[in-house]
Amino acid sequence: VIILPRRQTIINVEFTSRFLHPAEAMLLLISKSVGGIHGVTLAFSLKSEVKHIEPAGILKCRSPCYEL
């Protein structure tokens, strides 16, 4: 990702949760030296929020009822 000086950009981060509890992550954007000039490192703390959940699948089965 290249972000020019005095500019901004949008970075989409997509996460698919396998659990109901929130997850946390750290996003680090580390600058690369260009012409001897060093930029700053940007750090972002990301926290997920589960708003919608869908079943992974549906299992249909048949079995006889209990008999004495």
N, C-alpha and C positions, 0 to 999 in steps of 0.2 A: 504494500500500500504506500503510495507516495502522496504526502500532503504538503503542498507548497506553503511557503511562509505567508502568514496572514490569511490563510484559507481554512476552510473546514470541509469535512467529508462525513458521510454516514457509513458506518460499518454495522451490518446486520449480523447478529449472533443468534443462532438457532440452537435450541436445546430440547431434546426429547427425554422426558423423565420416565424412568421405569418404576419410580416409587412415589408415594403421596407426600413425603416430607420434602421441604425445600432443599435445594443444593446451593453451594457457594463455589465460586471460582474467581481467579484473578486474571485479568487481561493486562498484559504488559506490552506497550508499544515502545520499542527501543530504537533510538535514532541511529542513523549511519552517518559517518563523517563525510561531508561533501566539501571539497576544496579547503580542508583543514578546519572547517567550522563544525562544531558539535552541537547538536540539538539536545533537548531534554528528553528524559524517559518519562512516559506517561503511564500511570498505574490506575486501573479501575477495579473496584470490587463489584463482582456480579452476584446477584442473589436471585434465584428462581422463585416463581410463584405459580403453583398449580391452580389453574382456573377451570379447567375442563378435563374430564377423564372419560375415556372410551374403553369398552372391554377389548381385550386382546383377541378374543374369539369366542365362539359359542359351540358347545359340544352337545350333540343330541344323541341319546342312547335309549334303548328299549330293554326292559328286563321284566320278568314275570313278577307278579305281586307275591307277597309272602303267603304260603299255604301251610296248614298244619300237616 
